[in-house]
Amino acid sequence: MRGDAETARSHASTCIVLSDRFGYPVFRQHAAILAGWADAMLGDPAGPDRIDAAYATYLESGIRLFVPLYLLLRAEVHGSADLVDQARAASAELEDVCLSPRLLALSSVLQRTRKP
């Protein structure tokens, strides 16, 4: 939420190791989304595909926690106002509000610069 891709990548890696060690696959799914975001933000051309694949796997699990946040991270990676719209709709439906000032500011910019 603070935009520190290096730290996010490091913590996501640790979380993946721990989730495997202790048998908590849902933590691996959360970490994979963050790792994909970090990779994309650090210039890895495969990062956008990784975050999208990790997000799809997460949705398949049926867990809806943090969906607005993850949609905003994907919006940042893709520069997509449509993903911002999806995040807002999910937030309204789930009553799960992303409070990250950085991501909220980004979503406002993406909405204002939407191409017709």
Biopython code that builds the backbone (N, CA, C, O; Angstrom):
import numpy as np
from Bio.PDB.StructureBuilder import StructureBuilder

atoms = [
    (1, "MET", "N", (0.819, -1.198, 0.000)),
    (1, "MET", "CA", (0.000, 0.000, 0.000)),
    (1, "MET", "C", (0.859, 1.257, 0.000)),
    (1, "MET", "O", (0.386, 2.341, -0.341)),
    (2, "ARG", "N", (2.111, 1.109, 0.380)),
    (2, "ARG", "CA", (3.003, 2.269, 0.405)),
    (2, "ARG", "C", (3.787, 2.416, -0.890)),
    (2, "ARG", "O", (4.495, 3.405, -1.081)),
    (3, "GLY", "N", (3.666, 1.441, -1.776)),
    (3, "GLY", "CA", (4.330, 1.534, -3.058)),
    (3, "GLY", "C", (5.785, 1.098, -3.058)),
    (3, "GLY", "O", (6.497, 1.355, -4.029)),
    (4, "ASP", "N", (6.242, 0.453, -2.009)),
    (4, "ASP", "CA", (7.632, 0.015, -1.903)),
    (4, "ASP", "C", (7.738, -1.404, -2.478)),
    (4, "ASP", "O", (7.546, -2.390, -1.766)),
    (5, "ALA", "N", (8.042, -1.487, -3.757)),
    (5, "ALA", "CA", (8.039, -2.774, -4.451)),
    (5, "ALA", "C", (9.114, -3.733, -3.936)),
    (5, "ALA", "O", (8.869, -4.935, -3.833)),
    (6, "GLU", "N", (10.285, -3.221, -3.617)),
    (6, "GLU", "CA", (11.356, -4.100, -3.113)),
    (6, "GLU", "C", (10.942, -4.773, -1.806)),
    (6, "GLU", "O", (11.111, -5.982, -1.640)),
    (7, "THR", "N", (10.399, -3.980, -0.881)),
    (7, "THR", "CA", (9.968, -4.536, 0.399)),
    (7, "THR", "C", (8.806, -5.502, 0.197)),
    (7, "THR", "O", (8.768, -6.567, 0.814)),
    (8, "ALA", "N", (7.864, -5.138, -0.659)),
    (8, "ALA", "CA", (6.729, -6.023, -0.925)),
    (8, "ALA", "C", (7.202, -7.347, -1.502)),
    (8, "ALA", "O", (6.721, -8.410, -1.110)),
    (9, "ARG", "N", (8.145, -7.279, -2.433)),
    (9, "ARG", "CA", (8.675, -8.514, -3.030)),
    (9, "ARG", "C", (9.327, -9.393, -1.969)),
    (9, "ARG", "O", (9.111, -10.605, -1.945)),
    (10, "SER", "N", (10.113, -8.792, -1.103)),
    (10, "SER", "CA", (10.794, -9.542, -0.046)),
    (10, "SER", "C", (9.792, -10.197, 0.908)),
    (10, "SER", "O", (9.910, -11.381, 1.221)),
    (11, "HIS", "N", (8.817, -9.427, 1.363)),
    (11, "HIS", "CA", (7.828, -9.968, 2.294)),
    (11, "HIS", "C", (6.949, -11.025, 1.628)),
    (11, "HIS", "O", (6.581, -12.015, 2.259)),
    (12, "ALA", "N", (6.614, -10.817, 0.356)),
    (12, "ALA", "CA", (5.807, -11.815, -0.362)),
    (12, "ALA", "C", (6.571, -13.125, -0.469)),
    (12, "ALA", "O", (5.993, -14.199, -0.299)),
    (13, "SER", "N", (7.853, -13.045, -0.748)),
    (13, "SER", "CA", (8.681, -14.248, -0.845)),
    (13, "SER", "C", (8.706, -15.005, 0.481)),
    (13, "SER", "O", (8.572, -16.228, 0.514)),
    (14, "THR", "N", (8.878, -14.266, 1.563)),
    (14, "THR", "CA", (8.874, -14.884, 2.895)),
    (14, "THR", "C", (7.518, -15.516, 3.186)),
    (14, "THR", "O", (7.446, -16.619, 3.729)),
    (15, "CYS", "N", (6.460, -14.828, 2.830)),
    (15, "CYS", "CA", (5.116, -15.337, 3.075)),
    (15, "CYS", "C", (4.860, -16.634, 2.297)),
    (15, "CYS", "O", (4.219, -17.552, 2.809)),
    (16, "ILE", "N", (5.359, -16.706, 1.066)),
    (16, "ILE", "CA", (5.198, -17.923, 0.271)),
    (16, "ILE", "C", (5.905, -19.096, 0.941)),
    (16, "ILE", "O", (5.343, -20.187, 1.037)),
    (17, "VAL", "N", (7.121, -18.881, 1.397)),
    (17, "VAL", "CA", (7.874, -19.935, 2.073)),
    (17, "VAL", "C", (7.137, -20.404, 3.325)),
    (17, "VAL", "O", (7.004, -21.605, 3.560)),
    (18, "LEU", "N", (6.662, -19.459, 4.120)),
    (18, "LEU", "CA", (5.967, -19.820, 5.359)),
    (18, "LEU", "C", (4.633, -20.500, 5.085)),
    (18, "LEU", "O", (4.259, -21.432, 5.796)),
    (19, "SER", "N", (3.908, -20.044, 4.059)),
    (19, "SER", "CA", (2.615, -20.670, 3.758)),
    (19, "SER", "C", (2.813, -22.112, 3.326)),
    (19, "SER", "O", (2.013, -22.982, 3.669)),
    (20, "ASP", "N", (3.879, -22.370, 2.573)),
    (20, "ASP", "CA", (4.181, -23.745, 2.167)),
    (20, "ASP", "C", (4.603, -24.590, 3.364)),
    (20, "ASP", "O", (4.185, -25.740, 3.505)),
    (21, "ARG", "N", (5.426, -24.014, 4.213)),
    (21, "ARG", "CA", (5.921, -24.762, 5.373)),
    (21, "ARG", "C", (4.793, -25.137, 6.328)),
    (21, "ARG", "O", (4.769, -26.247, 6.860)),
    (22, "PHE", "N", (3.858, -24.213, 6.547)),
    (22, "PHE", "CA", (2.814, -24.450, 7.538)),
    (22, "PHE", "C", (1.481, -24.892, 6.941)),
    (22, "PHE", "O", (0.512, -25.104, 7.671)),
    (23, "GLY", "N", (1.430, -25.029, 5.631)),
    (23, "GLY", "CA", (0.238, -25.551, 4.983)),
    (23, "GLY", "C", (-0.935, -24.591, 4.935)),
    (23, "GLY", "O", (-2.077, -24.996, 5.150)),
    (24, "TYR", "N", (-0.667, -23.317, 4.654)),
    (24, "TYR", "CA", (-1.716, -22.313, 4.518)),
    (24, "TYR", "C", (-1.701, -21.767, 3.089)),
    (24, "TYR", "O", (-1.135, -20.702, 2.839)),
    (25, "PRO", "N", (-2.317, -22.488, 2.155)),
    (25, "PRO", "CA", (-2.231, -22.079, 0.749)),
    (25, "PRO", "C", (-2.836, -20.706, 0.451)),
    (25, "PRO", "O", (-2.428, -20.055, -0.511)),
    (26, "VAL", "N", (-3.786, -20.262, 1.246)),
    (26, "VAL", "CA", (-4.382, -18.948, 0.971)),
    (26, "VAL", "C", (-3.355, -17.833, 1.145)),
    (26, "VAL", "O", (-3.417, -16.824, 0.442)),
    (27, "PHE", "N", (-2.421, -18.000, 2.064)),
    (27, "PHE", "CA", (-1.381, -16.984, 2.235)),
    (27, "PHE", "C", (-0.477, -16.931, 1.000)),
    (27, "PHE", "O", (0.000, -15.861, 0.622)),
    (28, "ARG", "N", (-0.246, -18.082, 0.378)),
    (28, "ARG", "CA", (0.535, -18.118, -0.864)),
    (28, "ARG", "C", (-0.184, -17.313, -1.942)),
    (28, "ARG", "O", (0.453, -16.594, -2.712)),
    (29, "GLN", "N", (-1.503, -17.433, -1.999)),
    (29, "GLN", "CA", (-2.271, -16.706, -3.009)),
    (29, "GLN", "C", (-2.176, -15.199, -2.798)),
    (29, "GLN", "O", (-1.977, -14.448, -3.752)),
    (30, "HIS", "N", (-2.317, -14.760, -1.554)),
    (30, "HIS", "CA", (-2.157, -13.330, -1.253)),
    (30, "HIS", "C", (-0.756, -12.863, -1.668)),
    (30, "HIS", "O", (-0.601, -11.835, -2.327)),
    (31, "ALA", "N", (0.246, -13.630, -1.273)),
    (31, "ALA", "CA", (1.631, -13.256, -1.542)),
    (31, "ALA", "C", (1.926, -13.234, -3.039)),
    (31, "ALA", "O", (2.691, -12.388, -3.504)),
    (32, "ALA", "N", (1.335, -14.142, -3.789)),
    (32, "ALA", "CA", (1.578, -14.191, -5.237)),
    (32, "ALA", "C", (1.060, -12.927, -5.917)),
    (32, "ALA", "O", (1.677, -12.435, -6.862)),
    (33, "ILE", "N", (-0.060, -12.402, -5.448)),
    (33, "ILE", "CA", (-0.581, -11.148, -6.005)),
    (33, "ILE", "C", (0.399, -10.016, -5.729)),
    (33, "ILE", "O", (0.732, -9.240, -6.624)),
    (34, "LEU", "N", (0.853, -9.930, -4.499)),
    (34, "LEU", "CA", (1.804, -8.868, -4.148)),
    (34, "LEU", "C", (3.128, -9.033, -4.884)),
    (34, "LEU", "O", (3.737, -8.047, -5.297)),
    (35, "ALA", "N", (3.571, -10.265, -5.048)),
    (35, "ALA", "CA", (4.819, -10.508, -5.775)),
    (35, "ALA", "C", (4.679, -10.096, -7.236)),
    (35, "ALA", "O", (5.593, -9.496, -7.802)),
    (36, "GLY", "N", (3.542, -10.414, -7.850)),
    (36, "GLY", "CA", (3.312, -10.010, -9.240)),
    (36, "GLY", "C", (3.300, -8.503, -9.385)),
    (36, "GLY", "O", (3.859, -7.958, -10.337)),
    (37, "TRP", "N", (2.652, -7.819, -8.424)),
    (37, "TRP", "CA", (2.646, -6.350, -8.443)),
    (37, "TRP", "C", (4.073, -5.819, -8.330)),
    (37, "TRP", "O", (4.484, -4.952, -9.101)),
    (38, "ALA", "N", (4.824, -6.347, -7.362)),
    (38, "ALA", "CA", (6.197, -5.880, -7.151)),
    (38, "ALA", "C", (7.044, -6.113, -8.392)),
    (38, "ALA", "O", (7.797, -5.233, -8.810)),
    (39, "ASP", "N", (6.924, -7.292, -8.977)),
    (39, "ASP", "CA", (7.692, -7.578, -10.189)),
    (39, "ASP", "C", (7.373, -6.563, -11.287)),
    (39, "ASP", "O", (8.272, -6.030, -11.937)),
    (40, "ALA", "N", (6.081, -6.305, -11.480)),
    (40, "ALA", "CA", (5.673, -5.345, -12.514)),
    (40, "ALA", "C", (6.221, -3.958, -12.220)),
    (40, "ALA", "O", (6.725, -3.286, -13.120)),
    (41, "MET", "N", (6.128, -3.525, -10.979)),
    (41, "MET", "CA", (6.591, -2.187, -10.619)),
    (41, "MET", "C", (8.105, -2.056, -10.725)),
    (41, "MET", "O", (8.629, -0.957, -10.906)),
    (42, "LEU", "N", (8.802, -3.182, -10.613)),
    (42, "LEU", "CA", (10.265, -3.170, -10.720)),
    (42, "LEU", "C", (10.733, -3.432, -12.147)),
    (42, "LEU", "O", (11.923, -3.635, -12.388)),
    (43, "GLY", "N", (9.789, -3.427, -13.096)),
    (43, "GLY", "CA", (10.158, -3.499, -14.502)),
    (43, "GLY", "C", (10.217, -4.881, -15.117)),
    (43, "GLY", "O", (10.625, -5.022, -16.270)),
    (44, "ASP", "N", (9.819, -5.907, -14.377)),
    (44, "ASP", "CA", (9.811, -7.255, -14.947)),
    (44, "ASP", "C", (8.653, -7.348, -15.941)),
    (44, "ASP", "O", (7.499, -7.192, -15.542)),
    (45, "PRO", "N", (8.927, -7.596, -17.212)),
    (45, "PRO", "CA", (7.848, -7.621, -18.204)),
    (45, "PRO", "C", (6.824, -8.730, -17.967)),
    (45, "PRO", "O", (5.708, -8.648, -18.481)),
    (46, "ALA", "N", (7.171, -9.752, -17.208)),
    (46, "ALA", "CA", (6.224, -10.825, -16.898)),
    (46, "ALA", "C", (5.370, -10.492, -15.669)),
    (46, "ALA", "O", (4.411, -11.207, -15.375)),
    (47, "GLY", "N", (5.703, -9.431, -14.961)),
    (47, "GLY", "CA", (4.973, -9.054, -13.748)),
    (47, "GLY", "C", (3.486, -8.868, -13.956)),
    (47, "GLY", "O", (2.704, -9.403, -13.171)),
    (48, "PRO", "N", (3.045, -8.124, -14.989)),
    (48, "PRO", "CA", (1.605, -7.957, -15.190)),
    (48, "PRO", "C", (0.862, -9.280, -15.392)),
    (48, "PRO", "O", (-0.241, -9.464, -14.877)),
    (49, "ASP", "N", (1.472, -10.192, -16.140)),
    (49, "ASP", "CA", (0.841, -11.503, -16.316)),
    (49, "ASP", "C", (0.796, -12.274, -15.000)),
    (49, "ASP", "O", (-0.169, -12.988, -14.727)),
    (50, "ARG", "N", (1.844, -12.127, -14.186)),
    (50, "ARG", "CA", (1.882, -12.831, -12.897)),
    (50, "ARG", "C", (0.802, -12.322, -11.948)),
    (50, "ARG", "O", (0.125, -13.118, -11.298)),
    (51, "ILE", "N", (0.634, -11.000, -11.863)),
    (51, "ILE", "CA", (-0.389, -10.492, -10.951)),
    (51, "ILE", "C", (-1.781, -10.900, -11.438)),
    (51, "ILE", "O", (-2.644, -11.233, -10.626)),
    (52, "ASP", "N", (-2.002, -10.878, -12.739)),
    (52, "ASP", "CA", (-3.307, -11.271, -13.274)),
    (52, "ASP", "C", (-3.592, -12.747, -13.013)),
    (52, "ASP", "O", (-4.701, -13.107, -12.618)),
    (53, "ALA", "N", (-2.606, -13.591, -13.230)),
    (53, "ALA", "CA", (-2.788, -15.025, -12.983)),
    (53, "ALA", "C", (-3.009, -15.300, -11.497)),
    (53, "ALA", "O", (-3.860, -16.109, -11.129)),
    (54, "ALA", "N", (-2.240, -14.625, -10.653)),
    (54, "ALA", "CA", (-2.390, -14.821, -9.205)),
    (54, "ALA", "C", (-3.760, -14.340, -8.737)),
    (54, "ALA", "O", (-4.386, -14.974, -7.888)),
    (55, "TYR", "N", (-4.222, -13.228, -9.286)),
    (55, "TYR", "CA", (-5.537, -12.703, -8.925)),
    (55, "TYR", "C", (-6.636, -13.677, -9.365)),
    (55, "TYR", "O", (-7.579, -13.925, -8.614)),
    (56, "ALA", "N", (-6.520, -14.223, -10.566)),
    (56, "ALA", "CA", (-7.518, -15.187, -11.055)),
    (56, "ALA", "C", (-7.557, -16.422, -10.164)),
    (56, "ALA", "O", (-8.637, -16.923, -9.849)),
    (57, "THR", "N", (-6.404, -16.913, -9.760)),
    (57, "THR", "CA", (-6.339, -18.070, -8.864)),
    (57, "THR", "C", (-6.976, -17.739, -7.526)),
    (57, "THR", "O", (-7.701, -18.552, -6.953)),
    (58, "TYR", "N", (-6.700, -16.538, -7.035)),
    (58, "TYR", "CA", (-7.279, -16.106, -5.767)),
    (58, "TYR", "C", (-8.802, -16.070, -5.852)),
    (58, "TYR", "O", (-9.483, -16.552, -4.947)),
    (59, "LEU", "N", (-9.341, -15.505, -6.929)),
    (59, "LEU", "CA", (-10.806, -15.446, -7.090)),
    (59, "LEU", "C", (-11.418, -16.837, -7.166)),
    (59, "LEU", "O", (-12.511, -17.065, -6.647)),
    (60, "GLU", "N", (-10.725, -17.762, -7.806)),
    (60, "GLU", "CA", (-11.218, -19.139, -7.909)),
    (60, "GLU", "C", (-11.367, -19.784, -6.541)),
    (60, "GLU", "O", (-12.173, -20.699, -6.370)),
    (61, "SER", "N", (-10.601, -19.316, -5.570)),
    (61, "SER", "CA", (-10.673, -19.885, -4.218)),
    (61, "SER", "C", (-11.980, -19.512, -3.526)),
    (61, "SER", "O", (-12.372, -20.150, -2.549)),
    (62, "GLY", "N", (-12.654, -18.480, -4.030)),
    (62, "GLY", "CA", (-13.904, -18.035, -3.419)),
    (62, "GLY", "C", (-13.715, -17.013, -2.316)),
    (62, "GLY", "O", (-14.696, -16.480, -1.796)),
    (63, "ILE", "N", (-12.484, -16.730, -1.951)),
    (63, "ILE", "CA", (-12.210, -15.748, -0.903)),
    (63, "ILE", "C", (-12.312, -14.360, -1.522)),
    (63, "ILE", "O", (-11.778, -14.110, -2.602)),
    (64, "ARG", "N", (-12.996, -13.470, -0.833)),
    (64, "ARG", "CA", (-13.214, -12.121, -1.383)),
    (64, "ARG", "C", (-12.483, -11.033, -0.602)),
    (64, "ARG", "O", (-12.544, -9.859, -0.968)),
    (65, "LEU", "N", (-11.796, -11.411, 0.465)),
    (65, "LEU", "CA", (-11.068, -10.455, 1.295)),
    (65, "LEU", "C", (-9.989, -9.753, 0.462)),
    (65, "LEU", "O", (-9.241, -10.406, -0.266)),
    (66, "PHE", "N", (-9.916, -8.454, 0.568)),
    (66, "PHE", "CA", (-8.913, -7.616, -0.095)),
    (66, "PHE", "C", (-9.111, -7.472, -1.604)),
    (66, "PHE", "O", (-8.226, -6.948, -2.280)),
    (67, "VAL", "N", (-10.241, -7.919, -2.151)),
    (67, "VAL", "CA", (-10.465, -7.808, -3.591)),
    (67, "VAL", "C", (-10.337, -6.356, -4.075)),
    (67, "VAL", "O", (-9.682, -6.126, -5.091)),
    (68, "PRO", "N", (-10.940, -5.359, -3.385)),
    (68, "PRO", "CA", (-10.759, -3.977, -3.867)),
    (68, "PRO", "C", (-9.288, -3.550, -3.902)),
    (68, "PRO", "O", (-8.857, -2.891, -4.848)),
    (69, "LEU", "N", (-8.531, -3.917, -2.894)),
    (69, "LEU", "CA", (-7.106, -3.594, -2.857)),
    (69, "LEU", "C", (-6.386, -4.245, -4.030)),
    (69, "LEU", "O", (-5.609, -3.591, -4.725)),
    (70, "TYR", "N", (-6.639, -5.518, -4.250)),
    (70, "TYR", "CA", (-5.947, -6.233, -5.316)),
    (70, "TYR", "C", (-6.332, -5.686, -6.688)),
    (70, "TYR", "O", (-5.498, -5.636, -7.592)),
    (71, "LEU", "N", (-7.578, -5.281, -6.847)),
    (71, "LEU", "CA", (-7.982, -4.666, -8.113)),
    (71, "LEU", "C", (-7.260, -3.339, -8.329)),
    (71, "LEU", "O", (-6.875, -3.020, -9.454)),
    (72, "LEU", "N", (-7.077, -2.567, -7.266)),
    (72, "LEU", "CA", (-6.342, -1.303, -7.398)),
    (72, "LEU", "C", (-4.866, -1.544, -7.704)),
    (72, "LEU", "O", (-4.256, -0.776, -8.449)),
    (73, "LEU", "N", (-4.290, -2.595, -7.141)),
    (73, "LEU", "CA", (-2.903, -2.920, -7.489)),
    (73, "LEU", "C", (-2.808, -3.306, -8.961)),
    (73, "LEU", "O", (-1.864, -2.917, -9.649)),
    (74, "ARG", "N", (-3.780, -4.066, -9.439)),
    (74, "ARG", "CA", (-3.802, -4.414, -10.865)),
    (74, "ARG", "C", (-4.030, -3.167, -11.713)),
    (74, "ARG", "O", (-3.444, -3.033, -12.787)),
    (75, "ALA", "N", (-4.878, -2.256, -11.240)),
    (75, "ALA", "CA", (-5.108, -1.000, -11.969)),
    (75, "ALA", "C", (-3.805, -0.222, -12.087)),
    (75, "ALA", "O", (-3.520, 0.363, -13.131)),
    (76, "GLU", "N", (-3.025, -0.214, -11.031)),
    (76, "GLU", "CA", (-1.744, 0.487, -11.075)),
    (76, "GLU", "C", (-0.809, -0.157, -12.096)),
    (76, "GLU", "O", (-0.161, 0.538, -12.878)),
    (77, "VAL", "N", (-0.744, -1.466, -12.084)),
    (77, "VAL", "CA", (0.134, -2.179, -13.014)),
    (77, "VAL", "C", (-0.270, -1.919, -14.463)),
    (77, "VAL", "O", (0.582, -1.710, -15.327)),
    (78, "HIS", "N", (-1.565, -1.934, -14.715)),
    (78, "HIS", "CA", (-2.058, -1.819, -16.089)),
    (78, "HIS", "C", (-2.447, -0.391, -16.484)),
    (78, "HIS", "O", (-2.730, -0.127, -17.652)),
    (79, "GLY", "N", (-2.461, 0.531, -15.510)),
    (79, "GLY", "CA", (-2.918, 1.890, -15.802)),
    (79, "GLY", "C", (-4.358, 1.898, -16.273)),
    (79, "GLY", "O", (-4.703, 2.599, -17.224)),
    (80, "SER", "N", (-5.205, 1.113, -15.605)),
    (80, "SER", "CA", (-6.562, 0.850, -16.087)),
    (80, "SER", "C", (-7.646, 1.479, -15.212)),
    (80, "SER", "O", (-7.799, 1.126, -14.043)),
    (81, "ALA", "N", (-8.390, 2.412, -15.794)),
    (81, "ALA", "CA", (-9.539, 2.982, -15.095)),
    (81, "ALA", "C", (-10.659, 1.952, -14.948)),
    (81, "ALA", "O", (-11.439, 2.019, -13.998)),
    (82, "ASP", "N", (-10.743, 1.001, -15.882)),
    (82, "ASP", "CA", (-11.764, -0.049, -15.769)),
    (82, "ASP", "C", (-11.555, -0.887, -14.508)),
    (82, "ASP", "O", (-12.522, -1.272, -13.850)),
    (83, "LEU", "N", (-10.304, -1.167, -14.174)),
    (83, "LEU", "CA", (-10.026, -1.910, -12.947)),
    (83, "LEU", "C", (-10.358, -1.076, -11.713)),
    (83, "LEU", "O", (-10.757, -1.623, -10.685)),
    (84, "VAL", "N", (-10.196, 0.233, -11.806)),
    (84, "VAL", "CA", (-10.612, 1.119, -10.709)),
    (84, "VAL", "C", (-12.124, 1.000, -10.522)),
    (84, "VAL", "O", (-12.606, 0.902, -9.394)),
    (85, "ASP", "N", (-12.868, 1.009, -11.626)),
    (85, "ASP", "CA", (-14.324, 0.846, -11.547)),
    (85, "ASP", "C", (-14.683, -0.472, -10.877)),
    (85, "ASP", "O", (-15.577, -0.525, -10.033)),
    (86, "GLN", "N", (-13.983, -1.530, -11.257)),
    (86, "GLN", "CA", (-14.242, -2.836, -10.646)),
    (86, "GLN", "C", (-13.931, -2.816, -9.153)),
    (86, "GLN", "O", (-14.657, -3.407, -8.354)),
    (87, "ALA", "N", (-12.851, -2.134, -8.780)),
    (87, "ALA", "CA", (-12.485, -2.034, -7.364)),
    (87, "ALA", "C", (-13.565, -1.303, -6.579)),
    (87, "ALA", "O", (-13.925, -1.707, -5.473)),
    (88, "ARG", "N", (-14.077, -0.225, -7.161)),
    (88, "ARG", "CA", (-15.134, 0.531, -6.477)),
    (88, "ARG", "C", (-16.407, -0.289, -6.347)),
    (88, "ARG", "O", (-17.069, -0.248, -5.309)),
    (89, "ALA", "N", (-16.754, -1.028, -7.383)),
    (89, "ALA", "CA", (-17.956, -1.874, -7.331)),
    (89, "ALA", "C", (-17.784, -2.979, -6.288)),
    (89, "ALA", "O", (-18.702, -3.255, -5.515)),
    (90, "ALA", "N", (-16.618, -3.602, -6.269)),
    (90, "ALA", "CA", (-16.358, -4.651, -5.280)),
    (90, "ALA", "C", (-16.385, -4.078, -3.871)),
    (90, "ALA", "O", (-16.897, -4.710, -2.947)),
    (91, "SER", "N", (-15.833, -2.885, -3.710)),
    (91, "SER", "CA", (-15.825, -2.242, -2.403)),
    (91, "SER", "C", (-17.247, -1.984, -1.917)),
    (91, "SER", "O", (-17.557, -2.214, -0.749)),
    (92, "ALA", "N", (-18.104, -1.511, -2.806)),
    (92, "ALA", "CA", (-19.499, -1.250, -2.435)),
    (92, "ALA", "C", (-20.221, -2.547, -2.086)),
    (92, "ALA", "O", (-20.992, -2.595, -1.128)),
    (93, "GLU", "N", (-19.971, -3.587, -2.856)),
    (93, "GLU", "CA", (-20.633, -4.872, -2.623)),
    (93, "GLU", "C", (-20.152, -5.543, -1.349)),
    (93, "GLU", "O", (-20.953, -6.062, -0.572)),
    (94, "LEU", "N", (-18.846, -5.530, -1.137)),
    (94, "LEU", "CA", (-18.252, -6.265, -0.017)),
    (94, "LEU", "C", (-18.115, -5.435, 1.252)),
    (94, "LEU", "O", (-17.864, -5.977, 2.328)),
    (95, "GLU", "N", (-18.276, -4.137, 1.128)),
    (95, "GLU", "CA", (-18.030, -3.207, 2.232)),
    (95, "GLU", "C", (-16.597, -3.363, 2.747)),
    (95, "GLU", "O", (-16.329, -3.241, 3.942)),
    (96, "ASP", "N", (-15.699, -3.632, 1.818)),
    (96, "ASP", "CA", (-14.267, -3.775, 2.076)),
    (96, "ASP", "C", (-13.603, -2.594, 1.386)),
    (96, "ASP", "O", (-13.469, -2.581, 0.162)),
    (97, "VAL", "N", (-13.190, -1.616, 2.157)),
    (97, "VAL", "CA", (-12.705, -0.357, 1.601)),
    (97, "VAL", "C", (-11.187, -0.298, 1.683)),
    (97, "VAL", "O", (-10.605, -0.501, 2.749)),
    (98, "CYS", "N", (-10.553, -0.021, 0.554)),
    (98, "CYS", "CA", (-9.111, 0.211, 0.535)),
    (98, "CYS", "C", (-8.855, 1.617, 1.063)),
    (98, "CYS", "O", (-9.410, 2.587, 0.546)),
    (99, "LEU", "N", (-8.023, 1.728, 2.081)),
    (99, "LEU", "CA", (-7.746, 3.029, 2.694)),
    (99, "LEU", "C", (-6.367, 3.567, 2.341)),
    (99, "LEU", "O", (-5.905, 4.533, 2.948)),
    (100, "SER", "N", (-5.713, 2.959, 1.377)),
    (100, "SER", "CA", (-4.374, 3.402, 0.998)),
    (100, "SER", "C", (-4.441, 4.754, 0.301)),
    (100, "SER", "O", (-4.988, 4.842, -0.798)),
    (101, "PRO", "N", (-3.903, 5.808, 0.906)),
    (101, "PRO", "CA", (-3.929, 7.121, 0.251)),
    (101, "PRO", "C", (-3.262, 7.097, -1.126)),
    (101, "PRO", "O", (-3.735, 7.755, -2.053)),
    (102, "ARG", "N", (-2.178, 6.351, -1.264)),
    (102, "ARG", "CA", (-1.465, 6.271, -2.534)),
    (102, "ARG", "C", (-2.335, 5.648, -3.616)),
    (102, "ARG", "O", (-2.417, 6.181, -4.723)),
    (103, "LEU", "N", (-2.980, 4.538, -3.317)),
    (103, "LEU", "CA", (-3.811, 3.874, -4.312)),
    (103, "LEU", "C", (-5.084, 4.655, -4.598)),
    (103, "LEU", "O", (-5.560, 4.667, -5.733)),
    (104, "LEU", "N", (-5.637, 5.303, -3.593)),
    (104, "LEU", "CA", (-6.834, 6.118, -3.826)),
    (104, "LEU", "C", (-6.507, 7.314, -4.721)),
    (104, "LEU", "O", (-7.302, 7.686, -5.584)),
    (105, "ALA", "N", (-5.340, 7.911, -4.512)),
    (105, "ALA", "CA", (-4.925, 9.023, -5.371)),
    (105, "ALA", "C", (-4.709, 8.536, -6.803)),
    (105, "ALA", "O", (-5.109, 9.202, -7.758)),
    (106, "LEU", "N", (-4.080, 7.380, -6.945)),
    (106, "LEU", "CA", (-3.871, 6.811, -8.272)),
    (106, "LEU", "C", (-5.207, 6.538, -8.957)),
    (106, "LEU", "O", (-5.365, 6.823, -10.144)),
    (107, "SER", "N", (-6.165, 5.991, -8.219)),
    (107, "SER", "CA", (-7.460, 5.686, -8.831)),
    (107, "SER", "C", (-8.156, 6.956, -9.307)),
    (107, "SER", "O", (-8.824, 6.944, -10.341)),
    (108, "SER", "N", (-8.009, 8.044, -8.567)),
    (108, "SER", "CA", (-8.589, 9.323, -8.996)),
    (108, "SER", "C", (-7.941, 9.813, -10.284)),
    (108, "SER", "O", (-8.627, 10.296, -11.184)),
    (109, "VAL", "N", (-6.630, 9.689, -10.371)),
    (109, "VAL", "CA", (-5.918, 10.097, -11.589)),
    (109, "VAL", "C", (-6.367, 9.251, -12.774)),
    (109, "VAL", "O", (-6.638, 9.784, -13.850)),
    (110, "LEU", "N", (-6.446, 7.947, -12.586)),
    (110, "LEU", "CA", (-6.860, 7.066, -13.681)),
    (110, "LEU", "C", (-8.282, 7.383, -14.134)),
    (110, "LEU", "O", (-8.583, 7.338, -15.326)),
    (111, "GLN", "N", (-9.144, 7.700, -13.189)),
    (111, "GLN", "CA", (-10.524, 8.041, -13.542)),
    (111, "GLN", "C", (-10.571, 9.336, -14.350)),
    (111, "GLN", "O", (-11.327, 9.436, -15.317)),
    (112, "ARG", "N", (-9.770, 10.326, -13.961)),
    (112, "ARG", "CA", (-9.773, 11.616, -14.662)),
    (112, "ARG", "C", (-9.176, 11.519, -16.056)),
    (112, "ARG", "O", (-9.558, 12.267, -16.956)),
    (113, "THR", "N", (-8.239, 10.598, -16.234)),
    (113, "THR", "CA", (-7.550, 10.502, -17.519)),
    (113, "THR", "C", (-8.125, 9.390, -18.398)),
    (113, "THR", "O", (-7.509, 8.986, -19.384)),
    (114, "ARG", "N", (-9.296, 8.907, -18.037)),
    (114, "ARG", "CA", (-9.946, 7.832, -18.791)),
    (114, "ARG", "C", (-10.099, 8.254, -20.245)),
    (114, "ARG", "O", (-10.511, 9.375, -20.544)),
    (115, "LYS", "N", (-9.765, 7.346, -21.131)),
    (115, "LYS", "CA", (-9.900, 7.607, -22.557)),
    (115, "LYS", "C", (-11.291, 7.157, -23.008)),
    (115, "LYS", "O", (-11.730, 6.057, -22.674)),
    (116, "PRO", "N", (-11.983, 8.016, -23.773)),
    (116, "PRO", "CA", (-13.333, 7.649, -24.214)),
    (116, "PRO", "C", (-13.332, 6.494, -25.195)),
    (116, "PRO", "O", (-14.394, 6.073, -25.653)),
]
sb = StructureBuilder()
sb.init_structure("model")
sb.init_model(0)
sb.init_chain("A")
sb.init_seg("    ")
for serial, (resi, resn, name, xyz) in enumerate(atoms, 1):
    if name == "N":
        sb.init_residue(resn, " ", resi, " ")
    sb.init_atom(name, np.array(xyz, "f"), 0.0, 1.0, " ", f" {name:<3s}", serial, name[0])
structure = sb.get_structure()
